[in-house]
Amino acid sequence: MSLGKISKFSRLCCSCGVTRQFHTNSNPLLFYTTPNLSAEPMKRRKKVDLSKVIQSTQLKIRKMEREMRKREEKFGRTLKPVEEITGNIALRRNRDKLRREFEPLEIEEIERRALLVKEWGHYKNQQYHTEDKALQKAIHVQTKALNELRMESEELYQKAKQIHEGDIVYQFNGPTETPPPDDFDSPDGQYIDTSRKW
């Protein structure tokens, strides 16, 4: 096939409005076909009956309750009811509405907070180093004094090494938060406990 015929043939194919086209390649001379890109007709939407949906959810709940009763008979312990497991559906639907959106911070505020964090880190670093130096100095002085005492008397050195429990001051006052007594009248006001007892 000559190049003139191929070019005429390719022009002829470009002019026709079909989805499947022939493309020519000069080296080597081969014909390639593109896939047929036909669209599928849209499926008809099924009308959802609300009563059937409610009925199917109730059937699921009953089935779960039956399984829970079987497990209770088998293992001998009460499990949480279905309402506790599934949760509140209305809250789940309104999750996006209930989510709180924070306003983005200004650049000055972001920089101020970053500087504050850096200053705090610098302060804590200095505090750690001063405390560490003081501790190292105290340990060095203590070991030096003990070594000099050991050179003087081994008996005094052994007594100095012993822990004197009377010197360590330790106080314990008990828990800071305790449950209120039964006859305590709460100043916050009265409330009715509406939580379900299972």
DRENDREN-894505 format. One record per residue: x, y, z of N, C-alpha, C in turn; residue in one letter. Coordinates in steps of 0.05 Angstrom, whole numbers, plus 32768, in hexadecimal, padded with zeros to 4 digits. Layout:
REM residues N
XYZXYZXYZA;...
This chain:
REM residues 198
80117FE88000800080008000801280198000M;800D802B7FEE801D80437FEC801680588001S;8027806B800680228080801A800B80928012L;800780977FF87FF180A77FEF7FD6809B7FF5G;7FD480817FF17FBB80737FF77FB580738015K;7FCA807080257FC7806F80427FBD808A804CI;7FC980A080417FC180BA804A7FA580C08042S;7F9C80B780297F8180BB80217F6E80AB8033K;7F76809380397F668082804A7F62808D8066F;7F78809980717F7780A4808C7F6680BD808CS;7F6780CE80767F5680E680747F3980DD8072R;7F3480C880647F1880BE80617F0D80B5807CL;7F1E80A8808B7F15809E80A67F1080B580B9C;7F2080CA80B77F1D80E180C97F0380F080C3C;7EFB80F080A97EE480FF80A27ECA80F180ACS;7EC980D780AC7EB180C980B57EAE80CB80D3C;7E9580CC80DD7E9180D180FA7E8C80B8810AG;7E9B80A381077E98808A81167EAB808B812EV;7EA5807C81437EB6807C815B7ECF806B8156T;7ECD805781457EE4804581407EF380518128R;7F0D8056812C7F1D806381177F3680538112Q;7F41805780FA7F5A804B80F27F70806080F4F;7F87805980FF7F9D806B81017FB5805D80F3H;7FC3806D80E37FDA806180D57FF4806980E3T;8007805880E18021805D80ED8035805980D7N;8047806C80D3805A806C80BC806F805680BFS;8077805080D8808D803D80DB8087802A80F2N;807F801180EE8077800480D5805B800B80CEP;8053800580B68038800C80AC80247FF880B7L;8017800080CD80037FEE80D97FEA7FFE80DFL;7FD47FF080E17FBA7FFC80E77FB37FF58104F;7FAA800981147FA18004812F7F84800E8132Y;7F757FFF81417F59800781467F55800F8163T;7F46802481677F40802C81827F28801D818CT;7F25801981A77F0E800A81B17EF4801A81ADP;7EDE800B81AA7EC4801781A57EBA802281C0N;7EB6803C81C17EAF804981DA7E91805081DBL;7E81803B81DA7E64803F81DB7E5C804181F8S;7E4A805381FE7E40805682197E298043821EA;7E26803B82387E11802982407DF980398249E;7DE1803282417DCA8041824A7DC780408269P;7DBF805782747DBC805882927DA68046829CM;7DAC803A82B37D98802882C07D83803982CDK;7D6B802E82CD7D55803C82DA7D58803A82F8R;7D54805083057D56805183237D3E8043832FR;7D45803383437D30802583517D2480378366K;7D0A803783687CFC8047837D7CFE80388397K;7D08804683AB7D0C803983C57CF3803E83D6V;7CE7802883DF7CD0802B83F17CD9802D840DD;7CD18043841B7CDB804884367CD28033844AL;7CBA802984467CAF801584597CBF7FFB8457S;7CC87FF4843E7CD87FDC843B7CF47FDF8448K;7CFF7FF784467D197FFC84537D177FFA8471V;7D028005847C7CFD800384997CF97FE684A1I;7CEA7FD884917CE47FBC84977CFE7FAB8496Q;7D0F7FB184827D297FA184807D3B7FA88498S;7D3C7FC184A17D4C7FC884B87D427FBB84D2T;7D277FBA84D47D1C7FAC84EC7D227F8E84EBQ;7D217F8284D37D287F6684D17D457F6184D9L;7D577F7484D07D747F7184D87D777F7384F6K;7D687F8685037D6A7F8985207D607F70852EI;7D497F6585247D3E7F4D85307D527F35852ER;7D5F7F3485167D727F1E85127D8A7F218525K;7D937F3A85287DAA7F3E853B7DA27F388558M;7D897F3F855F7D7F7F39857A7D7D7F1B857FE;7D747F0D856A7D737EEF856C7D8F7EE38570R;7DA27EED85617DBE7EE485647DC97EEA8580E;7DC27F02858A7DCB7F0985A57DBE7EF785BAM;7DA57EF185B67D987EDF85CA7DA57EC385C9R;7DAB7EBA85B17DB97EA085AF7DD47EA085BDK;7DE37EB685B87DFD7EB885C57DFA7EBA85E4R;7DE57EC885ED7DE17ECB860A7DDB7EB08616E;7DCA7EA086087DC47E8586127DDD7E738611E;7DEE7E7785FD7E067E6685FA7E1B7E6E860EK;7E227E8886117E387E9186227E2F7E9A863DF;7E157EA086417E0B7EA7865B7E127EC38665G;7E157ED686537E1A7EF2865B7E0A7F058648R;7E017F1B86537DF17F2D86447E037F408633T;7DFB7F43861A7E0A7F5586087DFB7F6F8605L;7E087F8385F97DFB7F9D85F47DE57F9985E0K;7DCE7FA785E37DB97FA585CF7DC17FB285B5P;7DB07FAD85A17DB67FB685867DB77FD48584V;7DA57FE285937DA47FFF85927DBF800B859BE;7DCC7FFE85AE7DE6800885B87DFC800385A4E;7DFA7FED85947E0F7FE785817E0D7FF98569I;7DF57FFC855D7DF1800C85457DF48029854AT;7DEC803385607DEE805085667DD6805F855BG;7DD78079855F7DC1808B85567DC580918538N;7DB1808985287DB3808C850B7DB080AA8504I;7D9F80B885127D9B80D5850D7DB580E58510A;7DC480DE85267DDE80EB852A7DF280E48514L;7DF180CB850B7E0380C384F67DFD80D184DCR;7DE380D684D77DDC80E484BE7DE4810184BFR;7DE2810E84D67DE8812A84DA7E05812F84E3N;7E16811C84DE7E32811E84E77E40813684DBR;7E3C813A84C17E49815184B37E3F816C84BED;7E25816D84C47E19818684CE7E23818C84EBK;7E27817784FA7E2F817B85167E4D81808519L;7E5C817A85047E79817E85057E80819B8506R;7E9081A385197E9781BF851D7EAE81C6850BR;7EAB81DC84FC7EC081E584EA7ECE81FD84F6E;7EE881FC84FA7EF7821185057F00822584EFF;7F00823E84F77F09825284E47F27825184E2E;7F32825484C97F4F825384C77F5D826A84D5P;7F73826484E27F81827984F17F8F828C84DFL;7F9382A584E87FA282B884D97FC082B284DAE;7FCF82BD84C77FEB82B784C57FFA82C284DEI;7FF282D984E87FFE82E585007FFA82D38518E;7FE282C8851B7FDC82B685327FEC829D8530E;7FEF829185187FFF82798514801C827E851BI;8027829585128042829C8519804682A08537E;803382AE8543803482B38560803582998570R;8024828685688023826C8576803D825C8571R;8048825D85598061825085548078825B8564A;807982768566808D82838577808A827C8595L;8071827A859D806B827385B98075825685BFL;8070824485AD8079822885B08098822785B1V;80A5823785A080C2823885A080CD824385BAK;80C1825985C480CA826585DD80C6825185F4E;80AF824385F480AA822F860980BE82198609W;80C5820F85F180D981FA85EE80F4820385F7G;80FB821C85F18115822885F98116822A8618H;81008233862480FF823686418101821B864FY;80F38207864580F481EC8651810F81DF864DK;811C81E58637813781DB8632814B81E68646N;81498201864A815B820E865E81558203867AQ;813C81FF8681813481F5869B814081D986A0Q;813E81C8868B814981AD868D816781AE8692Y;817681BF8682819381C08685819C81CB86A0H;818E81DF86AB819581EA86C5819081D586DBT;817981C786D9817481B286ED8188819B86EBE;818F819486D281A3817E86CE81BE818686D9D;81C6819F86D481E081A986DF81E081A886FDK;81CA81B2870981C881B2872781CA81968732A;81BC8183872581BC8167872E81D8815B872BL;81E5815F8714820081558710821481608724Q;8210817A872A82228187873E821E817A875AK;82048176876181FE816A877B8209814D877DA;8207813E876882118122876782308123876AI;823D8135875B825A8137875C8264813F8778H;825681528785825E815A87A08259814387B3V;8243813587B0823D811F87C28252810887BFQ;8258810187A7826C80EB87A3828880F487ADT;828E810D87AA82A8811787B482A9811687D2K;8293811E87DF8292811D87FD829381018807A;828580EE87F9828580D2880282A180C687FEL;82AF80CD87E982CA80C387E582DD80CC87FAN;82DA80E6880282EB80F1881782E480E58832E;82CA80DF883782C280D2884F82CC80B58850L;82CD80A8883A82D7808C883982F5808C883FR;830380A08837832080A2883D832480A6885BM;831180B48868831480B88885830C809F8894E;82F28095888E82E8807E889E82D5806E888DS;82DA8053888B82C88042887B82AD803E8889E;82AD803E88A48294803A88B38281805288AFE;828C806A88B0827C808288AB82718083888EL;82828079887C827A8079886082628066885CY;8262804E8868824C803B8865823380468872Q;823580548889821E80608896821280778884K;822480868878821A809C8867820C8092884EA;8214807A88448207806E882D81EB80648832K;81E5805D884B81CB8052885281B58067884EQ;819D805D88468186806F884281788073885DI;8174808C886481658093887D814880998875H;81378086887D811B80898874810D80A08882E;811680A98899810A80C088A6810E80DA8898G;812480DB8888812A80F48879811780F98861D;810D80E3885680FC80E5883E80DF80EC8848I;80D68104884180BB810D884A80A781048834V;809380F5883D807F80EB882A806480EE8837Y;805280FC882A803680FF8834802380F6881FQ;800E80E988297FF980DF88177FDE80E68823F;7FCE80F688147FB480FF881E7F9D80EF8812N;7FA280DC88007F8C80CE87F47F8480DA87D9G;7F7080CE87CD7F6880D787B27F5B80F387B4P;7F61810487A07F56811F87A07F3981208796T;7F31810D87847F16810C877A7F0980F38784E;7EF480F687947EE580DF879F7EC880E18797T;7EBA80CB87967E9D80CC878F7E8E80DA87A6P;7E7980EA87A07E6B80F887B57E5B80E587C6P;7E5680EC87DF7E4680DB87F17E2980DA87E8P;7E1A80C687F27DFF80C287E97DEC80D987F1D;7DF180E488097DDF80FA88127DE881158809D;7DFA811787F67E04813187EC7DF1813D87D8F;7DE8815687DD7DD6816487CB7DE7817487B8D;7DE6816D879E7DF7817A878A7DEE81978785S;7E0081AA87857DF881C687807DF381CB8762P;7DF981B987507DF581BD87337DD881BC872BD;7DC781B1873C7DAB81AE87357DA481908731G;7D8B818B872C7D81817087297D808168870CQ;7D83814E87077D81814486EC7D75812886EEY;7D68812186D87D5A810786D67D6B80F586C4I;7D7380DE86CE7D8380CB86BF7D7180BD86ABD;7D7680C286927D6580B6867D7D73809F866ET;7D8B809886787D998082866A7D8B8068866FS;7D8A8057865B7D7B803E865C7D8B8029866CR;7D7C801A867B7D888005868B7D847FEA867CK;7D9A7FDE86757D977FC486667D987FAD8679W;
